[in-house]
Amino acid sequence: MCGIYGCIGHEASGQVLEGLRKLEYRGYDSAGLAAIFPQHKGPIETERTVGYVSDLVSKANGRFNGSHISIGHTRWATHGGVTDYNAHPHSSNDGNITVVHNGIIENSLQLSEKVSDLGYQISSETDTEVIVHLLDHELKIQQGSRNHLLAFCNVISQLEGSWAIAAIMSDLEGILISRNGAPMVIGRGVNNISVSSDVQPFYGACSEVAYMNDGDNFLLTKKGIESLDGLNKPEFNVLDGVYDEQDPGIFPHMMLKEIHDQPTSLSNVLSGRISADGSKAKLSGFTLSPEEMKNLDKINFVSCGTAYYASLIITEYIRKFSNVPVEAFRASEFPALESCSKNTLTIGITQSGETKDTLDALLQAKQYGSHVSSMCNVIGSTISRFTGNGAYLYAGPEYAVASTKVFTNMLANGLLLALTISDMSHYKRRQIVQSLRMLPNLLASQLMTCRDSVEAASKMIQHSNNVIFIGRGHLTSKLVEEGALKMMEVSYIPCLAYPGGELKHGPIALIEEGTPVIAIAPSDSKLNLMESSIRECKARGAKIILITDHDGPITQFADVVIETMKTHSELSPFVNIIPLQLLAYNAGINREINVDRPRNLAKSVTVV
């Protein structure tokens, strides 16, 4: 969370503002900017504001034009409320040092007491401000000429926790940077050197990138990179790929565009991984061969949020199609000691490839001897580089905070992995793979056919105090959890997801007259049982929103029916997720919520 961008070059502040705009998905509570101008004297010029980067641009109003050194920050609040005082950058009492920071300083309370005892005044509630005061103190106690990098390293050595830090000083022609547990990348272009929380802002500005490692402390200048020992310098490589601008096109919001991207993104993740005749499927990229995976004691999936709910479905595929023991864990609660050994594989699933809890779980897994791998959407991300093997998701950039198309591609990758290590018959495999080949077209049809019914259902939800999601079976009972998460993320309505058969063991007490119940009932072996669950809800006054590909008697109990396309029963989550995503989107829009940037959330979660 939080985005940092710094630049040394012509019109540095303009490049920083553009970089922050591209990093805003990492946090949008507040934004700030600091800059140094040629022949600069006196305190560093800064500006901060609550709100978006666009608000910062308006507030700065061109005052930073002509700067040649600049750093900026877009914030997701962890310590202290969303206020101008807590926005970054934070400056020393004399204004000659300013700092931006992403991460959490775990010993900030102890350090705050130390700087207070030294006579410094703390003016914010953040864990960042102590850094700037410690740096000011280190410089003041130095004897002889000032060594800015040495003072910086001395301060860094006092910190505990995770961080990416950038600092500038009025008497320093450069930017001091440090990384420990939070992403930081250096970019190099024509007449500029920059630093960023990820590579996206470098497209169009830099041609080469170097990834910092934990423990790195550098001084960036227009001449290059300096380290304290003069030896430890990062290696630059050509910046590959292209940057896709955040553009909703014909759609009013990025979330809706990304929902409609799914036929294309699903085609991308399947391309080259299933045969043209529909008989074979293979997910490659892993260090372990399929045969080695078949002989593992266990496969662990570690993930958070939407990726965790995708993992739950993926584990069901692997359990059904292979004999390999498998379990999905929330990364923040991963019991590495009990779950890892030399003959296990731990796979991290993450859109950004920067999720701190997932990275920590993978680190623990490796510590206890497990093989590690990943499924990421961002090439060159921290987790993909740490694991060094795995399968990319190929969903394309996803800008809306609530994940949609990446979820679908996670399921596809997981299903392909299950088929890769499966010993199922050729006939059964061919049935699934051929149906998988038709899925992109089915999703395109699903998007076109369910619009009216989704809009009717979303109006039923709009003013509700809570929504209940129910499903039955090894896949659908897991899918409803992702549906509930999506609804909560973008509509702010409290939601509960439960297996239909468990309702009568407690949750049914929540149902009263008018309570919306979203029931997913694909044509599978659990259809009749789902009808019983729906009857139970209906008898207690619930309004039933039924998502189904069945046109039989079960539809009689629904207030709104959202028809889905028929597909292989094992592929029903791919079809059923579409109306769930659209329902969440429409409910959020009806409640006048910014669905692309919901409150309190960020796209990339880099703190624990």
C-alpha positions as CSV (number, residue, x, y, z in Angstrom):
1,M,0.0,0.0,0.0
2,C,1.0,3.6,-0.5
3,G,2.9,4.6,-3.6
4,I,6.3,6.4,-3.7
5,Y,7.8,8.1,-6.7
6,G,11.0,10.1,-6.9
7,C,12.8,11.7,-9.8
8,I,16.1,13.5,-10.6
9,G,15.8,15.2,-13.9
10,H,14.2,18.0,-15.9
11,E,10.8,19.1,-14.6
12,A,11.2,16.4,-11.9
13,S,7.9,17.3,-10.0
14,G,5.9,16.9,-13.2
15,Q,7.3,13.4,-13.7
16,V,6.6,12.6,-10.0
17,L,2.9,13.8,-10.3
18,E,2.5,11.6,-13.4
19,G,4.1,8.7,-11.6
20,L,1.8,9.2,-8.6
21,R,-1.2,9.2,-10.8
22,K,-0.2,5.7,-12.1
23,L,0.5,4.5,-8.5
24,E,-2.8,5.8,-7.1
25,Y,-4.3,2.2,-7.0
26,R,-1.9,1.6,-4.1
27,G,-3.7,4.2,-1.9
28,Y,-5.8,7.2,-2.4
29,D,-6.5,8.6,1.1
30,S,-4.1,11.6,0.6
31,A,-1.2,12.7,-1.6
32,G,1.9,14.9,-1.3
33,L,4.9,16.3,-3.1
34,A,8.3,17.8,-2.3
35,A,10.8,19.4,-4.6
36,I,14.2,21.1,-4.8
37,F,15.0,23.7,-7.5
38,P,18.3,24.7,-9.1
39,Q,20.2,27.2,-6.9
40,H,17.9,26.2,-4.1
41,K,18.3,27.8,-0.7
42,G,16.2,27.3,2.5
43,P,13.5,24.9,3.4
44,I,12.3,22.3,0.8
45,E,9.0,23.2,-1.0
46,T,6.2,20.8,-0.1
47,E,2.5,20.3,-0.6
48,R,0.1,17.8,0.9
49,T,-3.7,17.2,0.7
50,V,-6.4,14.8,1.6
51,G,-7.9,13.2,-1.5
52,Y,-6.6,12.1,-4.9
53,V,-3.5,13.1,-6.9
54,S,-5.7,15.3,-9.0
55,D,-6.5,17.3,-5.8
56,L,-2.7,17.6,-5.2
57,V,-2.2,18.9,-8.7
58,S,-4.8,21.5,-8.2
59,K,-3.4,22.5,-4.8
60,A,0.2,22.7,-6.1
61,N,-1.1,24.9,-9.0
62,G,2.2,24.9,-10.9
63,R,4.4,26.0,-8.0
64,F,6.7,23.1,-8.5
65,N,7.5,23.7,-12.2
66,G,11.2,23.9,-12.9
67,S,12.3,21.5,-10.1
68,H,15.1,19.1,-10.7
69,I,14.7,16.8,-7.7
70,S,11.4,15.7,-6.4
71,I,9.7,12.9,-4.3
72,G,6.0,12.2,-3.9
73,H,3.6,9.9,-2.1
74,T,0.0,8.6,-2.4
75,R,-1.2,7.2,1.0
76,W,-3.2,4.4,2.3
77,A,-3.5,5.2,6.0
78,T,-2.1,2.8,8.6
79,H,-1.0,5.1,11.4
80,G,-3.1,8.1,12.0
81,G,-6.3,9.4,10.4
82,V,-6.8,10.7,6.9
83,T,-5.7,14.4,7.4
84,D,-3.4,16.9,5.8
85,Y,-1.1,16.6,8.8
86,N,-0.7,12.9,8.4
87,A,-0.2,13.0,4.6
88,H,3.3,12.6,3.3
89,P,5.9,14.0,2.9
90,H,7.0,14.6,6.4
91,S,9.6,17.3,7.0
92,S,12.1,18.2,9.7
93,N,11.3,21.1,12.0
94,D,13.5,23.4,10.0
95,G,12.1,22.1,6.7
96,N,15.5,21.1,5.3
97,I,14.8,17.3,5.3
98,T,11.7,15.6,3.9
99,V,10.7,11.9,3.8
100,V,8.1,9.6,2.2
101,H,7.6,6.1,3.4
102,N,5.6,3.0,2.5
103,G,5.3,0.2,5.2
104,I,5.0,0.0,9.0
105,I,7.7,1.0,11.5
106,E,6.9,-1.4,14.3
107,N,9.0,0.3,16.9
108,S,7.8,3.8,16.1
109,L,6.4,4.4,19.6
110,Q,9.8,3.8,21.2
111,L,11.5,5.9,18.5
112,S,8.9,8.7,19.1
113,E,9.9,8.8,22.8
114,K,13.6,9.0,21.7
115,V,13.1,11.9,19.4
116,S,11.0,13.7,21.9
117,D,13.7,13.3,24.5
118,L,16.1,14.8,21.9
119,G,13.9,17.9,21.8
120,Y,11.9,17.3,18.6
121,Q,8.2,18.1,18.2
122,I,6.0,15.4,16.7
123,S,3.2,17.0,14.7
124,S,1.5,13.9,13.1
125,E,0.1,10.6,14.2
126,T,2.1,8.6,11.7
127,D,4.9,6.1,12.2
128,T,6.9,8.0,9.5
129,E,7.7,11.3,11.1
130,V,10.3,9.8,13.5
131,I,12.5,8.9,10.5
132,V,13.0,12.5,9.5
133,H,13.8,13.7,13.0
134,L,16.2,10.8,13.6
135,L,17.9,11.8,10.3
136,D,18.2,15.4,11.3
137,H,19.8,14.4,14.6
138,E,22.3,12.0,12.9
139,L,23.4,14.8,10.6
140,K,23.8,17.3,13.5
141,I,26.0,15.0,15.6
142,Q,28.4,14.1,12.7
143,Q,31.9,15.5,13.0
144,G,33.6,17.1,10.0
145,S,31.9,17.2,6.6
146,R,28.4,15.8,6.3
147,N,28.0,12.3,5.1
148,H,24.3,12.1,4.2
149,L,24.3,8.4,3.2
150,L,26.1,7.4,6.4
151,A,23.6,9.3,8.5
152,F,20.7,7.7,6.5
153,C,22.1,4.2,7.1
154,N,22.5,4.9,10.8
155,V,18.8,5.8,11.0
156,I,17.7,2.8,9.0
157,S,19.6,0.5,11.4
158,Q,17.4,1.7,14.2
159,L,14.1,0.8,12.4
160,E,12.1,-2.4,12.9
161,G,9.3,-3.4,10.5
162,S,8.9,-3.0,6.8
163,W,9.6,0.0,4.6
164,A,10.4,1.7,1.4
165,I,11.8,5.1,2.1
166,A,12.8,8.1,0.0
167,A,14.4,11.2,1.5
168,I,15.7,14.5,0.1
169,M,17.6,17.3,1.8
170,S,18.1,21.0,0.9
171,D,21.9,20.6,0.8
172,L,22.0,17.2,-1.1
173,E,21.9,16.8,-4.9
174,G,20.2,13.4,-4.7
175,I,17.6,11.1,-3.2
176,L,18.3,8.7,-0.4
177,I,16.4,5.4,-0.7
178,S,16.0,2.3,1.4
179,R,14.0,-0.9,1.1
180,N,13.1,-3.6,3.6
181,G,10.0,-5.7,3.0
182,A,8.2,-3.2,0.8
183,P,8.7,-2.9,-3.0
184,M,11.0,-0.4,-4.5
185,V,12.4,-0.2,-8.1
186,I,15.0,2.2,-9.7
187,G,14.4,3.4,-13.2
188,R,16.9,5.0,-15.6
189,G,16.0,6.9,-18.7
190,V,17.4,9.7,-20.9
191,N,18.5,12.5,-18.5
192,N,16.6,11.1,-15.5
193,I,16.9,8.6,-12.8
194,S,13.8,7.7,-10.8
195,V,12.6,5.5,-8.0
196,S,9.1,4.0,-7.7
197,S,7.0,1.5,-5.7
198,D,6.6,-0.5,-9.0
199,V,7.5,-0.4,-12.6
200,Q,4.3,0.9,-14.1
201,P,5.2,4.6,-13.9
202,F,8.5,4.0,-15.7
203,Y,6.9,3.2,-19.0
204,G,7.4,6.2,-21.2
205,A,10.0,7.7,-18.7
206,C,12.7,5.0,-18.3
207,S,14.2,2.4,-20.5
208,E,16.0,0.3,-17.8
209,V,15.0,-0.9,-14.3
210,A,16.8,-2.3,-11.3
211,Y,15.0,-4.1,-8.5
212,M,16.2,-3.2,-5.0
213,N,16.7,-6.0,-2.5
214,D,15.8,-6.0,1.2
215,G,18.5,-4.2,3.1
216,D,19.6,-2.0,0.3
217,N,20.4,1.7,1.1
218,F,21.4,3.9,-1.7
219,L,22.0,7.5,-2.7
220,L,20.6,8.3,-6.2
221,T,22.3,11.2,-8.0
222,K,22.2,12.4,-11.6
223,K,25.5,10.5,-12.0
224,G,24.2,7.2,-10.8
225,I,23.8,5.1,-7.6
226,E,26.1,5.2,-4.6
227,S,26.2,2.7,-1.7
228,L,28.1,3.0,1.5
229,D,30.7,0.4,0.7
230,G,30.9,1.4,-3.0
231,L,30.3,-2.2,-4.0
232,N,26.7,-3.1,-3.6
233,K,24.9,-1.7,-6.6
234,P,21.8,-3.0,-8.3
235,E,21.9,-4.5,-11.8
236,F,19.9,-2.7,-14.5
237,N,17.9,-4.6,-17.1
238,V,15.9,-3.4,-20.1
239,L,12.3,-2.5,-19.2
240,D,10.1,-4.9,-21.1
241,G,6.4,-4.7,-21.8
242,V,4.1,-1.8,-22.4
243,Y,1.9,0.3,-20.2
244,D,-1.8,0.2,-20.7
245,E,-3.3,3.5,-19.7
246,Q,-6.2,3.4,-17.2
247,D,-9.0,4.0,-19.7
248,P,-12.6,2.7,-19.2
249,G,-13.3,3.3,-22.9
250,I,-17.0,3.0,-23.6
251,F,-17.7,2.0,-20.0
252,P,-18.5,4.4,-17.2
253,H,-16.1,2.7,-14.7
254,M,-13.0,0.6,-14.8
255,M,-14.7,-2.2,-12.8
256,L,-17.4,-2.6,-15.4
257,K,-14.8,-2.6,-18.2
258,E,-12.7,-5.2,-16.5
259,I,-15.8,-7.4,-16.0
260,H,-16.4,-7.2,-19.7
261,D,-12.7,-7.9,-20.4
262,Q,-13.1,-11.5,-19.1
263,P,-13.8,-13.2,-22.4
264,T,-10.5,-11.8,-23.7
265,S,-8.4,-12.2,-20.5
266,L,-9.6,-15.8,-20.2
267,S,-8.6,-16.5,-23.8
268,N,-5.1,-15.1,-22.9
269,V,-4.6,-17.3,-19.9
270,L,-5.7,-20.4,-21.9
271,S,-3.7,-19.6,-25.0
272,G,-0.9,-22.1,-25.5
273,R,-2.0,-24.1,-22.5
274,I,-4.7,-26.3,-24.1
275,S,-4.4,-28.1,-27.4
276,A,-6.3,-27.1,-30.5
277,D,-8.1,-30.5,-30.6
278,G,-9.3,-30.1,-27.1
279,S,-7.7,-33.2,-25.8
280,K,-4.8,-31.9,-23.7
281,A,-4.1,-29.2,-21.1
282,K,-0.8,-28.3,-19.4
283,L,0.3,-25.6,-17.1
284,S,4.1,-25.1,-17.3
285,G,6.5,-22.8,-15.7
286,F,7.0,-24.7,-12.4
287,T,10.4,-26.0,-11.3
288,L,8.8,-29.3,-10.3
289,S,7.6,-31.6,-13.1
290,P,4.0,-32.9,-13.1
291,E,5.3,-36.3,-12.0
292,E,7.2,-34.7,-9.1
293,M,4.1,-32.8,-8.1
294,K,2.0,-36.1,-8.2
295,N,4.4,-37.5,-5.6
296,L,4.3,-34.5,-3.2
297,D,3.1,-35.0,0.4
298,K,1.0,-31.9,0.1
299,I,0.4,-28.7,-2.0
300,N,-0.3,-25.6,0.1
301,F,-2.0,-22.5,-1.4
302,V,-1.4,-19.2,0.4
303,S,-3.3,-16.1,-0.5
304,C,-5.6,-13.2,0.7
305,G,-9.0,-11.8,-0.2
306,T,-10.2,-12.7,-3.7
307,A,-7.2,-14.8,-4.3
308,Y,-8.0,-16.9,-1.2
309,Y,-11.5,-17.6,-2.5
310,A,-10.1,-18.6,-5.8
311,S,-7.7,-20.9,-3.9
312,L,-10.6,-22.6,-2.2
313,I,-12.1,-23.6,-5.6
314,I,-8.7,-24.6,-7.0
315,T,-8.1,-27.0,-4.1
316,E,-11.5,-28.6,-4.9
317,Y,-10.3,-29.1,-8.5
318,I,-7.0,-30.7,-7.4
319,R,-8.8,-32.9,-4.8
320,K,-11.2,-34.2,-7.4
321,F,-8.9,-34.7,-10.3
322,S,-5.7,-36.0,-8.6
323,N,-4.6,-37.8,-5.5
324,V,-2.3,-35.1,-4.2
325,P,-3.3,-33.8,-0.7
326,V,-4.0,-30.1,-1.0
327,E,-5.1,-27.2,1.3
328,A,-5.8,-23.5,1.0
329,F,-4.7,-21.1,3.7
330,R,-5.3,-17.4,4.4
331,A,-1.7,-16.2,4.1
332,S,-1.9,-14.2,7.3
333,E,-2.8,-17.4,9.2
334,F,-0.5,-19.9,7.5
335,P,0.8,-22.6,9.9
336,A,4.1,-23.1,8.0
337,L,5.7,-25.3,10.7
338,E,2.9,-27.8,10.6
339,S,2.3,-27.7,6.8
340,C,5.7,-27.5,5.2
341,S,8.5,-30.1,4.6
342,K,11.0,-30.9,1.9
343,N,8.3,-32.8,0.0
344,T,5.7,-30.1,-0.1
345,L,5.0,-27.3,-2.5
346,T,3.6,-23.9,-1.4
347,I,2.1,-21.7,-4.1
348,G,1.3,-18.1,-3.5
349,I,-1.6,-16.6,-5.5
350,T,-1.7,-12.9,-5.8
351,Q,-2.8,-10.3,-8.4
352,S,-0.1,-7.7,-7.6
353,G,2.7,-10.1,-6.7
354,E,3.4,-7.7,-3.8
355,T,0.9,-8.9,-1.1
356,K,2.9,-8.7,2.1
357,D,1.1,-11.5,4.0
358,T,1.5,-13.9,1.0
359,L,5.2,-13.0,0.7
360,D,5.7,-13.6,4.4
361,A,3.9,-17.0,4.1
362,L,6.2,-18.0,1.2
363,L,9.3,-17.0,3.1
364,Q,8.2,-19.1,6.1
365,A,7.4,-22.0,3.8
366,K,10.9,-21.9,2.3
367,Q,12.4,-21.6,5.7
368,Y,10.8,-24.9,6.7
369,G,12.0,-26.7,3.5
370,S,9.0,-26.4,1.2
371,H,9.3,-25.8,-2.5
372,V,7.8,-22.4,-3.4
373,S,6.0,-21.2,-6.5
374,S,3.5,-18.5,-7.5
375,M,0.7,-17.4,-9.7
376,C,0.9,-13.7,-10.2
377,N,-0.5,-11.2,-12.7
378,V,2.3,-8.7,-12.6
379,I,5.6,-9.7,-14.3
380,G,8.6,-8.8,-12.4
381,S,6.8,-8.4,-9.1
382,T,8.4,-9.2,-5.8
383,I,6.7,-12.6,-5.3
384,S,7.3,-13.7,-8.9
385,R,11.0,-12.9,-8.5
386,F,11.3,-14.5,-5.0
387,T,9.8,-17.8,-6.1
388,G,11.5,-17.8,-9.5
389,N,9.0,-20.2,-11.0
390,G,5.2,-20.5,-11.5
391,A,2.5,-19.4,-13.9
392,Y,1.5,-15.9,-14.8
393,L,-2.2,-15.0,-14.9
394,Y,-2.1,-12.9,-18.1
395,A,-5.3,-11.0,-17.2
396,G,-3.7,-7.7,-18.3
397,P,-3.6,-4.6,-16.0
398,E,-6.5,-4.5,-13.4
399,Y,-7.0,-1.0,-12.1
400,A,-10.3,-1.3,-10.2
401,V,-9.7,-2.2,-6.6
402,A,-12.2,-5.0,-6.5
403,S,-10.7,-7.8,-8.5
404,T,-12.9,-9.3,-11.3
405,K,-11.0,-10.6,-14.4
406,V,-8.0,-11.7,-12.3
407,F,-10.2,-13.9,-10.2
408,T,-11.5,-15.7,-13.3
409,N,-7.9,-16.2,-14.6
410,M,-6.8,-17.5,-11.2
411,L,-9.5,-20.2,-11.5
412,A,-8.4,-21.0,-15.0
413,N,-4.7,-21.4,-13.9
414,G,-5.7,-23.6,-11.0
415,L,-7.9,-25.8,-13.1
416,L,-5.1,-26.2,-15.7
417,L,-2.7,-27.2,-12.8
418,A,-5.3,-29.8,-11.6
419,L,-5.5,-31.2,-15.1
420,T,-1.7,-31.2,-15.5
421,I,-1.3,-33.5,-12.5
422,S,-4.4,-35.5,-13.0
423,D,-4.6,-39.2,-13.9
424,M,-8.2,-38.9,-15.1
425,S,-9.4,-40.8,-18.1
426,H,-8.8,-39.4,-21.6
427,Y,-12.5,-39.1,-22.1
428,K,-13.2,-37.1,-19.0
429,R,-10.2,-34.8,-19.6
430,R,-11.3,-34.2,-23.2
431,Q,-14.8,-33.2,-22.0
432,I,-13.5,-30.6,-19.6
433,V,-10.8,-29.2,-22.0
434,Q,-13.3,-28.9,-24.9
435,S,-15.7,-27.1,-22.6
436,L,-12.9,-24.9,-21.4
437,R,-12.1,-23.9,-25.0
438,M,-15.7,-22.7,-25.4
439,L,-15.7,-20.7,-22.1
440,P,-14.6,-17.3,-23.5
441,N,-17.5,-17.2,-25.9
442,L,-19.9,-18.4,-23.2
443,L,-18.8,-15.5,-21.0
444,A,-19.3,-13.1,-23.8
445,S,-22.9,-14.4,-24.2
446,Q,-23.4,-14.3,-20.4
447,L,-22.5,-10.6,-20.3
448,M,-25.0,-9.8,-23.0
449,T,-28.0,-11.8,-21.7
450,C,-28.2,-11.1,-18.0
451,R,-28.2,-7.3,-18.0
452,D,-31.9,-6.7,-17.3
453,S,-32.3,-9.3,-14.6
454,V,-29.2,-8.1,-12.8
455,E,-30.4,-4.5,-12.8
456,A,-33.8,-5.7,-11.3
457,A,-32.0,-7.7,-8.7
458,S,-29.6,-4.9,-7.8
459,K,-32.5,-2.6,-7.1
460,M,-33.9,-5.2,-4.7
461,I,-30.6,-5.1,-2.8
462,Q,-30.0,-1.3,-2.9
463,H,-31.6,-0.4,0.4
464,S,-30.9,-3.6,2.3
465,N,-29.2,-3.8,5.6
466,N,-27.6,-7.2,4.8
467,V,-27.5,-9.8,2.0
468,I,-27.1,-13.5,2.3
469,F,-25.4,-15.7,-0.3
470,I,-26.0,-19.4,-0.4
471,G,-24.8,-22.3,-2.6
472,R,-24.3,-26.1,-2.3
473,G,-21.6,-28.4,-3.6
474,H,-17.8,-28.4,-3.6
475,L,-17.6,-25.5,-6.0
476,T,-20.7,-23.3,-5.5
477,S,-20.4,-23.2,-1.7
478,K,-17.0,-21.7,-2.2
479,L,-18.0,-19.3,-5.0
480,V,-20.6,-17.6,-2.9
481,E,-17.9,-16.4,-0.6
482,E,-16.3,-14.4,-3.4
483,G,-19.7,-13.1,-4.3
484,A,-20.3,-11.8,-0.8
485,L,-16.8,-10.2,-0.7
486,K,-17.4,-8.4,-4.0
487,M,-20.7,-7.0,-2.7
488,M,-19.2,-5.8,0.5
489,E,-16.2,-4.2,-1.2
490,V,-18.2,-2.0,-3.6
491,S,-21.6,-1.5,-2.0
492,Y,-20.7,-1.5,1.7
493,I,-23.6,-3.8,2.5
494,P,-22.8,-6.4,5.2
495,C,-23.0,-9.9,3.6
496,L,-22.9,-13.5,4.7
497,A,-22.0,-16.4,2.5
498,Y,-23.0,-19.9,3.7
499,P,-23.5,-23.4,2.4
500,G,-27.3,-23.8,1.9
501,G,-27.5,-26.8,4.0
502,E,-26.0,-25.0,7.0
503,L,-28.5,-22.1,7.1
504,K,-30.8,-23.9,9.6
505,H,-27.9,-24.2,12.0
506,G,-27.8,-20.6,12.9
507,P,-27.7,-18.0,10.0
508,I,-31.4,-18.4,9.1
509,A,-32.1,-16.3,12.2
510,L,-30.9,-13.3,10.2
511,I,-33.7,-13.7,7.6
512,E,-36.7,-11.4,8.0
513,E,-39.3,-10.0,5.7
514,G,-37.5,-8.7,2.6
515,T,-34.0,-9.9,3.3
516,P,-32.3,-10.5,0.0
517,V,-30.9,-14.1,-0.5
518,I,-28.7,-14.7,-3.5
519,A,-28.9,-18.4,-4.4
520,I,-26.6,-20.0,-6.9
521,A,-28.1,-23.2,-8.3
522,P,-26.3,-24.8,-11.3
523,S,-27.7,-27.9,-12.8
524,D,-25.7,-30.4,-10.8
525,S,-26.3,-33.2,-8.2
526,K,-27.1,-30.6,-5.5
527,L,-30.0,-28.9,-7.4
528,N,-32.8,-30.5,-5.4
529,L,-31.1,-29.8,-2.1
530,M,-30.7,-26.2,-3.2
531,E,-34.4,-26.0,-3.9
532,S,-35.0,-27.1,-0.3
533,S,-32.7,-24.4,1.0
534,I,-34.5,-21.7,-1.1
535,R,-37.9,-22.9,0.2
536,E,-36.7,-22.5,3.7
537,C,-35.6,-18.9,3.0
538,K,-38.7,-18.0,1.1
539,A,-41.0,-19.3,3.9
540,R,-39.4,-16.7,6.2
541,G,-40.0,-13.8,4.0
542,A,-36.7,-13.6,2.0
543,K,-36.5,-12.1,-1.4
544,I,-34.8,-14.7,-3.6
545,I,-32.4,-13.8,-6.4
546,L,-31.8,-17.0,-8.2
547,I,-28.7,-17.5,-10.4
548,T,-29.2,-20.7,-12.4
549,D,-29.0,-22.4,-15.7
550,H,-32.0,-24.5,-14.9
551,D,-35.5,-23.6,-16.0
552,G,-37.5,-26.1,-13.9
553,P,-39.6,-25.8,-10.8
554,I,-36.9,-24.2,-8.7
555,T,-37.4,-20.9,-10.6
556,Q,-41.0,-20.6,-9.1
557,F,-39.6,-19.7,-5.8
558,A,-37.5,-16.8,-7.1
559,D,-38.4,-13.1,-7.1
560,V,-35.8,-12.5,-9.8
561,V,-34.1,-15.2,-11.9
562,I,-30.7,-14.5,-13.5
563,E,-30.3,-17.1,-16.2
564,T,-26.8,-18.4,-16.9
565,M,-25.3,-20.2,-19.8
566,K,-25.0,-24.0,-19.6
567,T,-21.5,-25.5,-19.4
568,H,-19.7,-28.5,-18.0
569,S,-20.7,-28.8,-14.3
570,E,-17.0,-28.4,-13.2
571,L,-16.9,-25.0,-15.0
572,S,-20.0,-23.5,-13.4
573,P,-17.9,-21.0,-11.3
574,F,-16.7,-19.3,-14.5
575,V,-20.2,-18.6,-15.6
576,N,-21.8,-17.9,-12.3
577,I,-19.2,-15.3,-11.2
578,I,-20.3,-12.9,-13.9
579,P,-23.7,-12.1,-12.5
580,L,-22.2,-11.9,-9.0
581,Q,-19.8,-9.3,-10.1
582,L,-22.4,-7.4,-12.0
583,L,-24.7,-7.5,-9.0
584,A,-22.0,-6.0,-6.8
585,Y,-21.2,-3.3,-9.4
586,N,-24.8,-2.3,-9.9
587,A,-25.6,-2.3,-6.2
588,G,-22.6,0.0,-5.6
589,I,-23.6,2.4,-8.4
590,N,-27.2,2.5,-7.1
591,R,-25.8,3.5,-3.7
592,E,-23.7,6.2,-5.4
593,I,-20.3,4.7,-4.3
594,N,-17.1,5.0,-6.2
595,V,-16.8,1.4,-7.2
596,D,-13.3,1.8,-8.7
597,R,-11.9,3.2,-5.5
598,P,-14.0,2.0,-2.5
599,R,-13.2,3.5,0.9
600,N,-10.5,2.1,3.1
601,L,-9.2,-0.3,0.4
602,A,-6.1,-0.4,-1.9
603,K,-5.2,-2.6,-4.9
604,S,-1.8,-3.7,-3.6
605,V,-1.6,-4.6,0.1
606,T,2.0,-4.3,1.2
607,V,1.6,-4.1,4.9
608,V,0.6,-6.7,7.5
